[in-house]
Amino acid sequence: MTEQRKPALDSTAVLTLLACSAVWGLGQVAAKVGLREFPPLLQAAVRSLGAALLLLAWSRWRGLPILRADGTGGAGLLAGSLFAAEFACIFVGLQFTSASRMAVFIYLAPFVVAAGMPLIARSERLDALGVAGLLLAFGGVVWAFAEGFVRPAAGARQWLGDALGIGAALTWGLTTLTVRASRLATALPEKTLLYQLGVSAAALGLASLLRGEAWPPHPGLLPLAALAFQTVVITFASYLAWFWLVRHYPATRISVFALLTPVFGLGAGVLLLGEPLTTRLVAALAAVCAGILLVNRPPRVP
């Protein structure tokens, strides 16, 4: 049965995209709350494992053959390892920087993809405005990053957390490039996600064990709720919603909504956690959003 694709975004698509952007923006806030009691790598491992089990159950209910051998194992292991590195950077980095700063820095990932895609497909080479958008976003983030050495609002080691946020953006972008350049590009999206969740659960769990992290004996209700929100709503439900959108609507139109996520993330960190809002961070957010618009704008029709 052929999936019906729609030429434009309707109200269902817009509302779903807004919900996904808001949920993803809350991701760093939920992780920050969870870190009050759960060690970083253990929290990330449990998040991936729980979402992987939910995805397996969903796929079995839908009759999706995601466990069938199809030659994607090597690429899946690489994508899963990069996914694990991304979230190790995020969860460890949140110990040193604010959730609002992390939400801005990790959205350098679309520019990593934009810079790397010409190596995979020459037709996706950036034009002059796309390069300008990339440089604008990079310049804004560098200016905000320098704040960690001048006025670190989140603590003396804010620079380390910010650097790990940039590392997360790099590994996120490399994960996307791995998927686009391998047989995963034609695999079921649920299978691609399962590779990332399964491999990251194992890798992060092993790293947590080697680091000597332990489950808290009496975790509080709020950190448990934050972990459940990350597992069920963010990593499982919102990703499935995104895949549904990609199947039914033009990718060029839905990709623009990516710029809303760092906006929601910055707002959530400031409003829910009382994190400081600095001029440099706002400027970096504006630069990243403007850069995403320039890189993802539709091509001009002659």
ZIFEN-V515006 format. One record per pair of residues at least 4 apart in sequence whose ideal C-beta (glycine too) atoms are under 8 Angstrom apart, sorted by the first residue. I is the first residue (numbers start at 1). GAP is how many residues later the second one is. D is the distance in Angstrom with one decimal. If there is no record, write none. Layout:
BEGIN
i;gap;d
I;GAP;D
I;GAP;D
END
This chain:
BEGIN
i;gap;d
3;244;5.1
3;245;6.6
4;244;6.9
5;242;7.4
5;243;5.8
5;244;7.1
5;245;7.8
6;4;6.6
6;7;7.6
6;242;5.9
6;243;5.7
7;243;6.9
8;241;7.9
8;242;7.5
8;245;7.1
9;4;4.2
9;5;5.5
9;8;7.6
9;240;5.9
9;241;8.0
9;244;5.4
9;245;7.1
10;4;7.2
11;4;6.1
12;4;6.2
13;4;6.1
13;232;6.2
13;235;7.5
13;236;5.2
13;241;7.1
14;4;6.3
15;4;6.3
16;4;6.3
16;225;5.6
16;228;7.7
16;229;6.1
17;4;6.3
17;228;6.7
17;237;6.0
17;240;4.3
17;243;7.9
18;4;6.3
18;239;7.5
18;242;7.1
19;4;6.2
19;219;7.7
19;222;7.4
20;4;6.2
20;218;5.0
20;221;5.7
20;222;5.8
20;225;7.8
20;237;7.7
21;4;6.2
21;236;5.7
21;237;7.7
21;239;3.9
21;240;4.7
21;242;8.0
21;243;5.6
22;4;6.6
22;238;7.9
22;242;5.0
23;4;7.2
23;210;5.9
23;211;5.7
23;215;4.8
24;210;6.7
24;214;6.6
24;237;4.6
24;240;7.3
24;241;7.4
25;4;7.9
25;78;6.2
25;235;7.6
25;236;5.1
25;237;7.2
25;238;7.1
25;239;2.6
25;240;3.9
25;241;7.8
25;242;7.2
25;243;5.5
26;4;5.8
26;203;7.6
26;208;7.6
26;238;7.0
26;239;7.5
26;242;5.2
27;4;6.4
27;76;7.9
27;203;6.6
27;207;5.2
27;238;7.4
28;4;6.2
28;62;7.2
28;66;6.5
28;71;3.8
28;72;7.6
28;74;4.7
28;75;5.0
28;78;8.0
28;237;5.7
28;240;7.8
28;241;6.8
29;4;6.5
29;70;4.8
29;236;7.5
29;239;4.7
29;240;5.8
29;243;5.5
29;244;6.1
30;4;6.3
30;196;4.3
30;197;7.7
30;199;5.1
30;200;5.0
30;204;7.2
31;4;6.5
31;12;7.0
31;59;6.7
31;60;5.9
31;63;5.6
31;68;7.3
31;195;7.4
31;199;6.5
32;62;5.2
32;66;7.8
32;67;4.4
32;237;7.8
32;241;6.4
33;189;6.2
33;190;6.1
33;193;4.1
33;240;7.9
34;4;4.9
34;9;5.0
34;189;5.0
34;192;4.4
34;193;5.0
34;196;7.0
35;5;6.2
35;8;6.8
35;56;7.2
35;59;5.9
35;60;6.4
36;184;7.5
36;186;7.8
36;187;5.4
37;179;4.7
37;182;5.0
37;183;6.0
37;186;4.3
38;4;5.9
38;5;4.0
38;8;7.6
38;177;7.6
38;178;6.6
38;181;6.9
38;185;6.0
38;189;6.4
39;4;6.5
39;169;6.5
39;172;7.6
39;174;3.6
39;175;7.2
40;4;6.5
40;48;7.7
40;51;3.7
40;52;4.9
40;54;7.2
40;55;6.3
40;173;7.9
41;4;6.2
41;47;6.2
41;50;6.6
41;51;7.2
41;163;5.3
41;164;8.0
41;166;5.0
41;167;3.9
41;170;6.1
41;172;5.9
42;4;6.3
42;162;7.9
42;163;7.7
42;166;4.3
42;171;4.5
42;172;7.6
42;173;6.7
43;4;6.3
43;48;6.0
43;184;6.3
44;4;6.5
44;40;8.0
44;43;4.5
44;44;6.5
44;46;7.6
44;47;4.6
44;156;7.4
44;160;4.8
45;4;6.1
45;155;7.6
45;156;5.5
45;159;3.8
45;160;4.0
45;162;7.9
45;163;5.5
46;4;6.1
46;181;6.5
46;185;7.3
47;4;6.4
47;40;7.7
47;180;6.7
47;183;4.9
47;184;5.1
47;188;5.9
48;4;6.1
48;36;7.8
48;39;7.4
48;148;7.9
48;149;4.8
48;150;7.6
48;152;4.5
48;153;3.9
48;156;6.4
48;187;7.0
49;4;6.6
49;148;7.6
49;152;4.0
49;156;7.2
50;4;6.5
50;181;3.9
50;182;7.4
50;185;7.7
50;186;7.8
51;4;6.2
51;146;5.2
51;180;5.3
51;181;7.6
51;184;3.7
51;185;4.5
51;188;7.9
52;4;6.4
52;142;6.2
52;145;3.8
52;146;5.0
52;149;5.8
53;4;6.6
54;4;6.2
54;177;7.6
54;178;6.8
54;182;4.5
55;4;6.1
55;135;6.3
55;138;6.3
55;139;5.5
55;142;6.4
55;181;6.2
55;185;7.9
56;4;6.3
56;10;7.8
56;138;7.1
57;4;6.4
58;4;6.3
58;132;7.5
58;178;7.7
58;182;7.1
59;5;4.1
59;7;4.8
59;131;5.4
59;135;7.5
60;4;7.8
64;124;6.0
64;126;5.6
64;127;7.8
65;123;7.6
66;122;5.8
66;124;5.3
66;125;4.1
66;128;5.6
69;4;7.6
70;113;7.3
70;117;6.5
70;121;8.0
71;112;5.7
72;4;5.2
72;110;7.1
72;111;4.8
72;112;5.4
72;115;5.2
72;119;7.1
72;123;7.5
73;4;6.4
74;4;6.7
74;108;7.9
75;4;6.1
75;103;6.2
75;104;7.5
75;107;3.5
75;108;6.0
75;109;4.9
76;4;6.0
76;108;6.6
76;115;7.8
76;116;7.4
76;119;3.4
76;123;7.1
77;4;6.2
77;118;7.3
77;122;6.0
78;4;6.5
78;100;5.4
78;104;7.9
79;4;6.2
79;96;5.3
79;99;4.8
79;100;5.8
79;103;7.8
79;105;6.4
79;113;6.9
79;116;5.6
79;117;5.7
79;120;7.7
80;4;6.4
80;115;4.8
80;116;5.0
80;117;7.7
80;118;6.5
80;119;2.4
80;120;5.6
80;123;7.3
81;4;6.6
81;118;6.0
81;119;7.9
81;122;6.3
82;4;6.4
82;89;4.9
82;90;7.8
82;92;5.2
82;93;4.2
82;96;6.4
83;4;6.8
83;88;7.7
83;92;5.4
83;113;3.9
83;114;7.7
83;116;6.9
83;117;4.7
84;4;6.2
84;115;6.3
84;116;3.8
84;119;4.0
84;120;5.3
84;123;8.0
85;4;6.4
85;82;7.7
85;86;4.5
86;4;6.5
86;82;4.8
86;85;4.1
86;86;4.9
86;89;6.6
87;4;5.9
87;81;7.4
87;113;6.4
87;117;6.8
88;4;5.9
88;116;6.3
88;119;6.7
89;4;5.5
89;75;4.3
89;76;7.1
89;78;4.3
89;79;3.9
89;82;6.6
90;4;6.4
90;12;6.5
90;16;6.7
90;74;7.3
90;75;7.1
90;78;4.7
91;4;7.9
92;4;8.0
92;72;5.9
93;4;5.9
93;9;6.2
93;67;7.3
93;68;4.3
93;69;7.5
93;70;7.7
93;71;3.1
93;72;5.3
93;74;7.7
93;75;6.9
94;5;6.4
94;8;5.9
94;67;6.7
95;66;6.9
96;58;7.2
96;59;6.5
96;61;4.4
96;62;6.2
96;64;4.8
96;65;3.3
96;68;7.5
97;4;4.8
97;5;5.9
97;51;7.8
97;57;4.9
97;58;7.8
97;61;5.1
97;63;7.7
97;64;2.7
97;65;5.3
97;67;7.8
97;68;6.6
98;4;6.9
98;55;7.3
98;56;4.5
98;60;7.9
98;63;7.9
98;171;5.7
98;175;7.4
98;177;4.3
98;178;7.3
99;4;6.3
99;166;7.0
99;169;7.1
99;170;4.0
99;174;6.1
99;176;6.5
100;4;7.0
100;165;6.4
100;166;4.6
100;167;7.9
100;168;7.4
100;169;2.9
100;170;5.7
100;173;7.7
100;175;4.9
100;177;7.3
100;181;6.8
101;4;6.2
101;43;7.4
101;53;6.6
101;57;7.5
101;60;7.2
101;61;6.1
101;64;6.8
101;168;7.7
101;174;7.9
101;180;6.1
102;4;6.1
102;59;7.0
102;63;4.7
102;66;7.8
102;163;7.6
103;4;7.3
103;158;7.3
103;159;5.2
103;161;7.8
103;162;2.5
103;163;5.7
103;165;7.6
103;166;6.5
104;37;7.3
104;40;7.0
104;61;7.9
104;158;5.0
104;161;7.1
104;162;6.2
104;177;6.4
104;180;5.4
104;181;5.2
104;184;6.1
105;36;6.2
105;39;7.8
105;40;7.7
105;57;5.9
105;60;3.3
105;61;5.4
105;63;7.5
105;64;6.3
105;179;8.0
106;59;5.4
106;62;4.9
106;63;4.8
106;66;6.6
107;62;6.9
107;151;7.4
107;152;8.0
107;154;6.7
107;155;4.5
107;181;5.3
107;185;7.4
108;4;6.5
108;29;6.6
108;30;7.2
108;33;6.0
108;58;6.3
108;61;3.8
108;62;7.6
108;65;7.6
108;180;7.2
109;4;6.6
109;59;7.9
109;60;4.4
109;61;7.7
109;63;4.0
109;64;4.4
109;67;7.2
110;4;6.2
110;63;7.4
110;148;6.2
110;182;5.8
110;185;6.4
110;186;7.3
111;4;6.2
111;22;7.8
111;23;4.8
111;26;5.6
111;27;6.8
111;62;7.4
111;180;6.5
111;184;6.6
112;4;6.2
112;57;6.3
112;58;5.8
112;60;7.3
112;61;2.5
112;62;6.8
112;64;7.9
112;65;7.6
113;4;6.0
113;60;4.8
113;63;4.9
113;64;6.2
113;67;8.0
114;12;5.9
114;16;6.5
114;20;6.2
114;181;4.8
115;11;7.4
115;19;6.4
116;4;7.1
116;57;6.7
116;58;7.6
116;61;4.7
117;4;6.0
117;7;4.2
117;8;7.8
117;60;7.1
117;63;7.1
118;4;6.1
118;6;6.1
118;7;4.3
118;8;7.2
119;58;8.0
120;4;7.4
120;57;6.6
120;60;5.7
120;61;4.7
121;59;7.9
126;4;3.4
126;5;5.1
126;8;6.8
126;169;7.0
127;4;7.2
128;4;6.4
129;4;6.4
129;165;5.1
129;168;7.2
130;4;6.6
130;164;6.1
130;165;4.9
131;4;6.3
132;4;6.1
132;162;6.2
133;4;6.4
133;157;6.8
133;158;3.9
133;159;7.2
133;160;7.1
133;161;2.8
133;162;4.6
134;4;6.2
134;157;6.2
134;161;6.4
135;4;6.0
136;4;6.5
136;151;5.1
136;154;5.9
136;155;4.8
136;158;7.3
137;4;6.4
137;150;5.2
137;151;4.7
137;153;7.4
137;154;3.1
137;155;7.3
138;4;6.3
138;153;7.9
139;4;6.4
139;148;6.5
140;4;6.5
140;143;5.7
140;144;4.1
140;145;7.7
140;146;7.0
140;147;2.6
140;148;6.2
140;151;7.8
141;4;6.0
141;25;7.2
141;143;5.2
141;146;7.2
141;147;6.8
142;4;6.6
143;4;7.8
143;137;5.8
143;140;6.5
143;141;6.5
144;18;7.7
144;134;7.8
144;136;4.5
144;137;5.3
144;139;6.9
144;140;3.6
145;14;7.2
145;17;5.1
145;18;7.6
145;21;7.3
146;4;6.3
146;134;7.7
147;4;5.8
147;5;6.9
147;6;7.3
147;11;7.6
147;131;6.4
147;133;4.7
147;134;7.4
148;4;4.9
148;10;4.1
148;11;3.3
148;14;5.4
149;10;6.0
151;127;7.5
152;4;5.9
152;5;7.7
152;6;3.9
152;7;6.9
153;5;7.0
153;122;7.9
153;123;4.1
153;125;5.7
154;4;4.3
154;7;6.8
154;121;7.4
154;122;7.4
157;4;6.7
158;4;6.1
159;4;6.2
160;4;6.5
161;4;6.5
162;4;6.7
163;4;6.4
164;4;6.4
165;4;6.8
166;4;6.5
167;4;6.4
168;4;6.0
169;4;6.3
170;4;6.4
171;4;6.4
172;4;6.8
173;4;6.4
174;4;6.3
175;4;6.7
175;21;7.1
176;4;6.3
177;4;5.9
178;4;6.0
178;6;7.2
179;5;4.5
179;6;6.1
179;13;5.9
180;5;5.5
181;4;7.4
183;4;6.4
184;7;7.9
184;8;5.0
184;11;7.4
187;4;4.9
187;5;5.6
188;4;7.2
189;4;6.3
189;54;4.4
189;57;7.2
190;4;6.3
190;50;7.7
190;53;7.0
191;4;6.7
192;4;6.9
193;4;6.1
193;46;5.8
193;50;7.6
194;4;5.6
195;4;5.9
196;4;5.9
197;4;6.1
197;38;7.0
198;4;6.7
199;4;6.0
200;4;5.5
201;4;5.9
202;4;6.4
203;4;6.4
204;4;6.1
205;4;6.4
206;4;6.3
207;4;6.2
208;5;4.4
209;4;7.4
215;4;7.6
219;4;5.4
219;5;5.3
220;4;6.8
221;4;6.1
222;4;6.4
223;4;6.4
224;4;6.3
225;4;6.2
226;4;6.6
227;4;6.3
228;4;5.8
229;4;5.1
229;5;6.7
230;4;5.0
230;5;6.2
231;4;5.7
231;5;6.7
232;4;5.5
232;5;6.3
233;4;5.3
233;5;6.3
234;4;5.4
234;5;7.8
235;4;6.3
236;4;6.6
237;4;6.3
238;4;6.4
239;4;6.6
240;4;6.5
241;4;6.6
242;4;6.4
243;4;6.4
244;4;6.4
245;4;5.5
245;9;5.4
246;5;6.1
246;8;7.0
249;4;6.3
249;5;5.5
250;4;7.0
251;4;5.9
252;4;7.9
252;44;7.1
252;46;5.5
255;41;4.8
256;36;7.5
256;37;6.8
256;40;5.6
257;4;7.9
258;34;5.8
258;38;7.4
259;4;7.0
259;29;7.5
259;30;4.3
259;33;4.3
259;34;6.4
260;4;6.1
261;4;6.1
262;4;6.1
262;23;5.8
262;26;5.9
262;27;6.9
263;4;6.4
263;22;6.8
263;26;6.9
264;4;6.0
265;4;6.4
266;4;6.4
266;11;7.7
266;15;7.1
266;16;7.8
266;19;5.6
267;4;5.7
268;4;5.2
268;5;7.7
269;4;5.3
269;6;4.4
270;4;7.3
270;5;5.4
270;6;7.9
270;7;5.0
277;4;6.6
277;5;6.7
278;4;7.1
279;4;6.3
280;4;6.3
281;4;6.4
282;4;6.5
283;4;6.3
284;4;6.3
285;4;6.3
286;4;6.1
287;4;6.1
288;4;6.4
289;4;6.6
290;4;6.5
291;4;6.1
292;4;5.8
293;4;6.1
END
